[in-house]
Amino acid sequence: MIHRHDTQKAPVWIETEPFWIWHFVNAYESGQQILIDFIYHPQIKLEDTLDAVLAHHSHLHRIAVDLERETVSHYPLDDRVVELPRIDSRQFGKPYQFAYMPYLDLALVAQKGIPNYFPELIQYDVVNQTSQVYRFGVGRYGGEAIAIPRANATSEIDSYVITWVFDENRQASDLVILDAAHFEQGAIAQIHLPVRVPLGFHGNWIPQLHLL
């Protein structure tokens, strides 16, 4: 761990068992601890990503780094196989409540031979450890979701959630828009594209005000 505000301080090295991370969710200070949430892989094989996905179930995980005791504690938060997590970007580096993660169907991945088939999107409440699930539908597969706060929003739940969804039936993608507060009720709007957006793409939402 490296001190953010005093680069002259020596780094703190704390040993823990090895694991792999593709994507972090968030991290923030809580008392003498730093809480780090991420998608946990027990190990990885870079030469065979598909085999690694099928063999080692990635899941939402937290570690608590105690800087005074110099210890690392592990806390699995959920056992579903997920990847590509996102949160409300206003909460980066701060306590937060909701994470959005597509669920990975391992049977479908094995059948297709591609490690990017997500039939469901999970809204996970890290405070209460509960979740809501939106299913994209038969032959439809999503990916990374982006939380977009409504104008003058005062809470994380007061937002839209968007994601690309590939529709195998028409071989093209839709931009699907969900209401975070009514997540399981399904899309409140969809924009049908004439082309396919490849599975697994990252993305960001940038308000027009920030582009001017």
SVG drawing of the C-alpha trace seen along z (x, -y; Angstrom):
<svg xmlns="http://www.w3.org/2000/svg" viewBox="-42 -24 52 51">
<polyline fill="none" stroke="black" stroke-width="0.4" points="0.0,0.0 1.3,-3.4 0.3,-6.6 -1.6,-8.9 -0.6,-12.2 2.9,-11.5 5.0,-9.9 8.0,-9.9 6.5,-7.3 7.7,-3.8 5.2,-1.4 3.5,1.1 3.8,4.7 1.3,7.2 1.3,10.9 -1.8,12.8 -2.6,15.8 -2.3,15.2 -5.4,14.6 -6.2,12.8 -8.2,9.6 -9.4,8.5 -11.8,5.8 -12.1,3.8 -15.5,2.6 -14.5,-0.1 -12.2,-0.8 -12.5,-3.2 -11.2,-3.9 -13.2,-2.8 -11.4,-3.6 -8.0,-2.0 -9.0,0.3 -9.1,0.0 -12.0,2.0 -11.4,3.2 -14.2,4.8 -13.5,6.7 -14.2,9.8 -12.1,12.6 -10.5,15.3 -8.6,17.9 -6.1,18.2 -5.9,17.5 -4.4,19.1 -3.5,16.3 -2.8,18.8 -6.3,20.3 -8.8,17.7 -11.8,19.9 -10.5,22.8 -9.8,20.5 -13.3,19.0 -14.9,22.5 -12.6,23.9 -12.4,21.0 -15.7,19.3 -15.2,15.6 -17.3,13.9 -17.8,10.6 -15.3,10.4 -14.0,8.0 -10.7,7.7 -10.2,5.6 -6.6,4.3 -5.8,3.3 -2.9,0.9 -2.2,0.9 -2.2,4.6 -0.8,5.2 -3.4,8.0 -5.6,8.8 -9.1,10.4 -11.1,12.0 -15.0,11.8 -16.8,13.4 -19.9,11.2 -21.7,13.4 -21.2,16.8 -22.6,16.2 -20.2,16.2 -19.9,12.6 -17.6,10.1 -17.5,6.6 -18.7,4.8 -19.6,1.1 -21.0,-1.4 -22.2,-4.9 -19.0,-6.8 -19.8,-9.5 -19.0,-6.9 -15.5,-5.9 -13.2,-5.9 -16.2,-6.4 -18.7,-4.1 -21.3,-2.9 -24.4,-0.7 -25.0,0.7 -22.9,2.7 -24.0,3.8 -22.5,7.1 -23.6,9.3 -24.0,13.0 -21.9,15.5 -23.7,18.7 -20.9,21.3 -22.9,23.9 -23.5,21.5 -19.9,20.4 -18.8,24.0 -21.3,24.5 -20.3,21.4 -16.6,21.5 -16.5,17.8 -16.2,16.4 -18.6,13.5 -22.2,14.8 -24.1,12.9 -27.9,13.7 -28.6,11.7 -27.7,8.4 -27.4,8.3 -28.0,5.2 -26.1,6.1 -26.7,4.2 -23.4,4.4 -24.8,2.8 -27.7,5.2 -26.2,8.1 -29.3,8.5 -29.8,8.4 -32.2,7.8 -31.9,9.6 -32.9,8.5 -33.0,11.3 -32.3,10.1 -34.5,12.8 -34.1,15.8 -31.2,15.5 -30.2,12.1 -26.9,11.4 -25.7,8.2 -22.5,7.0 -21.0,4.2 -23.7,1.8 -23.3,-1.9 -25.2,-3.8 -26.3,-7.2 -27.6,-9.5 -30.8,-11.5 -30.5,-15.2 -30.3,-16.4 -30.2,-12.9 -29.5,-12.6 -29.0,-8.8 -27.5,-6.0 -30.9,-4.4 -32.2,-7.5 -30.5,-6.6 -30.8,-4.9 -28.8,-1.8 -27.8,-1.2 -26.1,1.8 -25.6,3.2 -27.6,6.3 -26.9,8.6 -29.9,10.2 -29.0,13.5 -32.4,13.6 -31.7,10.4 -27.9,10.5 -27.7,6.9 -27.6,5.1 -29.9,2.9 -29.1,0.2 -31.3,1.2 -32.2,-1.4 -33.4,-0.3 -34.7,-2.2 -32.4,-1.4 -35.3,-1.8 -37.4,0.7 -34.7,2.9 -36.6,6.2 -39.5,4.6 -37.3,4.5 -36.4,2.0 -38.1,-1.4 -36.6,-2.0 -34.6,-0.3 -32.7,-1.7 -32.4,0.9 -29.1,0.7 -28.7,2.0 -25.3,3.5 -23.8,5.7 -21.7,4.4 -19.2,7.1 -19.7,8.8 -17.5,7.7 -17.0,4.0 -16.4,1.4 -18.1,-2.0 -18.7,-5.3 -21.5,-7.8 -20.4,-11.4 -23.0,-14.2 -23.2,-16.7 -22.3,-19.4 -18.9,-17.8 -18.2,-17.7 -18.7,-21.5"/>
</svg>
